[in-house]
């Protein structure tokens, strides 16, 4: 009997010129996805991905639909050329933006709708906080509860807190720039091995994203969500959701709540998952899964193309 397979979708990856080009050169199914993205968005996202300029590709409003498109293209390529690799798919999960890709792969969300939402999500998240006001940092080698305590100690009248529980050894924090700096120093005092400032354009998955959540809420509520063919494990609460309405509500809440990736992976392991397939640009999730549950073997598709 085939053990349950989890389909994992990244929220970040190799956002550099050329992303997805090798995949499209090899796959008509992938080319069709990029062509649909160009039609839906009204500009050539494919050209931006394949030719740049890189500074424009890295704008959040472009990066988010680019990653979504690459991930869905890789998934459609698998369905068409290597369907045997998807046998046993029992769960889908995505990290941050990847939850939209997971919804598409699970059949809960149309790609065109997800694409429009991703474009708006990137725009709203960028506009929620003026440049320079927010910041993010990765805390390495400090338990999550210690990171949370350091953030409470450092916050004062500002916002800072965990944004991504990525692995037992890595928690990303986000909030006001000054508070993130203070929390970073507090984490070092508590024994963090390293604290790395992240080159990001906004403090994602923090309370400062509340304006983006408010703007996304009516758009998500107006979008059709079907019950997924396979359940999706959601970011906001690391729960298995098999209803479209629950997936919509989780996507609303995840904008300004932390990504509970450690709990997500542990839940998958508890459900008997011993195999996972990371689908999309990069292989970041595979590395995180290995740090959380060594019993889950992770393969990838689309990341090197």
Secondary structure as GFF3:
##gff-version 3
##sequence-region A 1 305
A	DSSP	beta_strand	5	9	.	.	.	ID=ss1
A	DSSP	alpha_helix	21	26	.	.	.	ID=ss2
A	DSSP	alpha_helix	28	41	.	.	.	ID=ss3
A	DSSP	alpha_helix	45	51	.	.	.	ID=ss4
A	DSSP	alpha_helix	54	57	.	.	.	ID=ss5
A	DSSP	alpha_helix	60	81	.	.	.	ID=ss6
A	DSSP	three_ten_helix	83	86	.	.	.	ID=ss7
A	DSSP	beta_strand	89	94	.	.	.	ID=ss8
A	DSSP	alpha_helix	98	105	.	.	.	ID=ss9
A	DSSP	alpha_helix	111	128	.	.	.	ID=ss10
A	DSSP	beta_strand	134	140	.	.	.	ID=ss11
A	DSSP	alpha_helix	144	155	.	.	.	ID=ss12
A	DSSP	beta_strand	160	167	.	.	.	ID=ss13
A	DSSP	beta_strand	170	176	.	.	.	ID=ss14
A	DSSP	alpha_helix	177	189	.	.	.	ID=ss15
A	DSSP	beta_strand	194	197	.	.	.	ID=ss16
A	DSSP	three_ten_helix	207	209	.	.	.	ID=ss17
A	DSSP	alpha_helix	210	221	.	.	.	ID=ss18
A	DSSP	beta_strand	231	233	.	.	.	ID=ss19
A	DSSP	beta_strand	240	241	.	.	.	ID=ss20
A	DSSP	alpha_helix	244	253	.	.	.	ID=ss21
A	DSSP	alpha_helix	261	270	.	.	.	ID=ss22
A	DSSP	beta_strand	275	279	.	.	.	ID=ss23
A	DSSP	alpha_helix	284	292	.	.	.	ID=ss24
A	DSSP	beta_strand	297	301	.	.	.	ID=ss25
###
